[in-house]
């Protein structure tokens, strides 16, 4: 089979290939032998050991600016390739790593908010494991905060400026790493009536008075490697400089950052989905090479070979799509800004297709292996449980498809036409 770091072809540079190889070797050694234990690692002992190993590899500081001790890597292809390799071991671990090494810092980087970068991002360039959280979804609705049509008016977590402080009230639902993160990048509104101009991204330290958390969600998969819990904001007060888009940025910068975060999150989901899919495919091919009927290995029969061939075609086409979109994100001067309708559409298409393909591959692997696929020791059931969430988060399969379509609609105003008689 093609080595992991070679799956990305010419999309990766030589440096990127070396990095992907290092991540793959780490996953093989430090995650793959402990997959069953990670599922039951309530105290997160194994998880913390794995995260520390990734810090030692330099992953946590990789995308931070050099002026705060980071490596300032800006290659979207490499980021997604590393995510796919990590998700091959555990998609929940890949999620925590992605949020902590990239997602949570990006609004401050885009806005060049030096106060936030110094206070909250610089520690991530150190040698200790750090954890960040993006708080987006709210209890009263699901992905409506991400909806283009809502235009920021659906946000119910309100931040009002009192003197030199933001006072935040509201609640968030389903954020990853809630209750265990060091800092919470919270999506608020200064006034829902202002629409997108009212959107504010505000960083809240974990020890801030008024910040509290619900119980950990008891989920089907990723129970301890991706912690989800409610977050409550009761008169939470933070300095006004903790807003990502301030000081000095144009009105609407935080809205631009939110849309860019959504694009990045959907790209992450595409790559992360294919890690479990690739592993399930590898397990299936290996299983079919060790079992026989009618005098031949299972995979040498045309029926099973065609089935495996279809899985390979789906997987390779999904990977090619997300790699192509990642390469486009590397060249906004050609393909458009990360927050443009086109790039939101492209990233969402990669996410929807990859998540659908991944779940189908994991499901088919279990069908292929029958009862052997259903037991924990073969790991297929783990991947099928875990990968389903990637289909549901960051807009889900339905709003996602609407966003895909919107990217292909004309941008000119609609003509006024008379209704049909």
CORVENKA-V208454 format. One record per residue. N is the residue number from 1. RES is the residue in one small letter. SS is DSSP state (H for helix, E for strand, - for the rest). OMEGA is omega as a letter, one per 30 degrees, with the letter a starting at -180 (none if undefined). Layout:
((N RES SS OMEGA) (N RES SS OMEGA))
This chain:
((1 x - a) (2 x - l) (3 x - a) (4 x H a) (5 x H l) (6 x H a) (7 x - a) (8 x - l) (9 x H a) (10 x H l) (11 x H a) (12 x - l) (13 x - l) (14 x H l) (15 x H l) (16 x H l) (17 x H l) (18 x H l) (19 x H l) (20 x H l) (21 x H a) (22 x H l) (23 x H a) (24 x H l) (25 x H l) (26 x H a) (27 x H a) (28 x H a) (29 x H a) (30 x H a) (31 x - a) (32 x H a) (33 x H a) (34 x H a) (35 x H l) (36 x H a) (37 x H l) (38 x H l) (39 x H a) (40 x - a) (41 x - a) (42 x - l) (43 x - l) (44 x - l) (45 x H l) (46 x H a) (47 x H l) (48 x H l) (49 x H l) (50 x H a) (51 x H l) (52 x H l) (53 x H l) (54 x H l) (55 x H l) (56 x H l) (57 x H a) (58 x - a) (59 x - a) (60 x - a) (61 x - a) (62 x - a) (63 x - l) (64 x - l) (65 x - a) (66 x H a) (67 x H l) (68 x H l) (69 x - a) (70 x - a) (71 x - l) (72 x - l) (73 x - a) (74 x - a) (75 x - a) (76 x H l) (77 x H a) (78 x H l) (79 x H a) (80 x H l) (81 x H l) (82 x H l) (83 x H l) (84 x H l) (85 x H l) (86 x H a) (87 x H l) (88 x H l) (89 x H l) (90 x - a) (91 x H l) (92 x H l) (93 x H l) (94 x H l) (95 x H l) (96 x H l) (97 x H a) (98 x H a) (99 x H a) (100 x H a) (101 x H a) (102 x H a) (103 x H a) (104 x H a) (105 x H a) (106 x H l) (107 x H l) (108 x H l) (109 x H a) (110 x H a) (111 x H a) (112 x - l) (113 x - a) (114 x H l) (115 x H a) (116 x H a) (117 x H a) (118 x H a) (119 x H a) (120 x H a) (121 x H a) (122 x H l) (123 x H l) (124 x H l) (125 x H l) (126 x - a) (127 x - l) (128 x - l) (129 x - l) (130 x - a) (131 x - l) (132 x E a) (133 x E l) (134 x E a) (135 x E a) (136 x - a) (137 x - a) (138 x E a) (139 x - a) (140 x - l) (141 x E a) (142 x - a) (143 x H a) (144 x H l) (145 x H l) (146 x H a) (147 x - l) (148 x - a) (149 x - l) (150 x - l) (151 x - l) (152 x - a) (153 x - a) (154 x - a) (155 x - a) (156 x - l) (157 x - a) (158 x E l) (159 x E l) (160 x E a) (161 x E l) (162 x E a) (163 x - a) (164 x - a) (165 x E l) (166 x E l) (167 x E a) (168 x E l) (169 x E l) (170 x E a) (171 x E l) (172 x E a) (173 x E l) (174 x E a) (175 x E l) (176 x E l) (177 x - l) (178 x - l) (179 x - l) (180 x - a) (181 x - l) (182 x - a) (183 x E a) (184 x E l) (185 x E a) (186 x E l) (187 x E a) (188 x E l) (189 x E l) (190 x - l) (191 x - a) (192 x H l) (193 x H l) (194 x H l) (195 x H a) (196 x H l) (197 x H l) (198 x H a) (199 x E l) (200 x E l) (201 x E a) (202 x E l) (203 x E a) (204 x E l) (205 x E a) (206 x - a) (207 x - a) (208 x - l) (209 x - a) (210 x - l) (211 x E l) (212 x E a) (213 x E l) (214 x - l) (215 x - l) (216 x - l) (217 x - l) (218 x - a) (219 x - l) (220 x - a) (221 x - l) (222 x - a) (223 x - a) (224 x - l) (225 x - l) (226 x - a) (227 x - l) (228 x E l) (229 x E l) (230 x E l) (231 x E l) (232 x E l) (233 x E l) (234 x E a) (235 x E l) (236 x E a) (237 x E l) (238 x E l) (239 x E a) (240 x H l) (241 x H a) (242 x H l) (243 x E a) (244 x - a) (245 x - l) (246 x - f) (247 x - l) (248 x - a) (249 x - a) (250 x - l) (251 x - a) (252 x - l) (253 x H a) (254 x H l) (255 x H l) (256 x H l) (257 x H l) (258 x H l) (259 x H l) (260 x H l) (261 x H l) (262 x H l) (263 x H l) (264 x H l) (265 x H l) (266 x H l) (267 x H l) (268 x H a) (269 x H l) (270 x H a) (271 x H a) (272 x H l) (273 x H a) (274 x H l) (275 x H l) (276 x H l) (277 x H l) (278 x H a) (279 x H l) (280 x H l) (281 x H l) (282 x H l) (283 x H a) (284 x H a) (285 x H l) (286 x H l) (287 x H a) (288 x H l) (289 x H a) (290 x H l) (291 x - a) (292 x E l) (293 x E a) (294 x - l) (295 x - l) (296 x E l) (297 x E a) (298 x H a) (299 x H l) (300 x H l) (301 x - a) (302 x H a) (303 x H a) (304 x H l) (305 x H l) (306 x H l) (307 x H l) (308 x H l) (309 x H l) (310 x H l) (311 x H l) (312 x H l) (313 x H l) (314 x H a) (315 x H a) (316 x H l) (317 x H l) (318 x H l) (319 x H l) (320 x H l) (321 x H a) (322 x H l) (323 x H l) (324 x H l) (325 x H l) (326 x H l) (327 x H l) (328 x H l) (329 x H l) (330 x - a) (331 x - l) (332 x H l) (333 x H l) (334 x H a) (335 x H l) (336 x - a) (337 x - a) (338 x - a) (339 x - a) (340 x - l) (341 x H a) (342 x H a) (343 x H l) (344 x H l) (345 x H a) (346 x H l) (347 x H a) (348 x H l) (349 x H l) (350 x H a) (351 x H a) (352 x H a) (353 x H a) (354 x H a) (355 x H l) (356 x H l) (357 x H a) (358 x H a) (359 x H l) (360 x H l) (361 x H l) (362 x H l) (363 x H l) (364 x H l) (365 x H l) (366 x H l) (367 x H a) (368 x H a) (369 x H l) (370 x - a) (371 x H l) (372 x H l) (373 x H a) (374 x H a) (375 x - a) (376 x H a) (377 x H l) (378 x H l) (379 x - a) (380 x H a) (381 x H l) (382 x H a) (383 x H l) (384 x H l) (385 x H a) (386 x H a) (387 x H l) (388 x H a) (389 x H l) (390 x H l) (391 x H a) (392 x H a) (393 x - l) (394 x - l) (395 x - l) (396 x H a) (397 x H a) (398 x H l) (399 x H l) (400 x H a) (401 x H l) (402 x H l) (403 x H l) (404 x H a) (405 x H a) (406 x H a) (407 x - a) (408 x - l) (409 x - l) (410 x - l) (411 x - l) (412 x - l) (413 x - l) (414 x - l) (415 x - l) (416 x - a) (417 x - l) (418 x - l) (419 x - l) (420 x - l) (421 x - none))
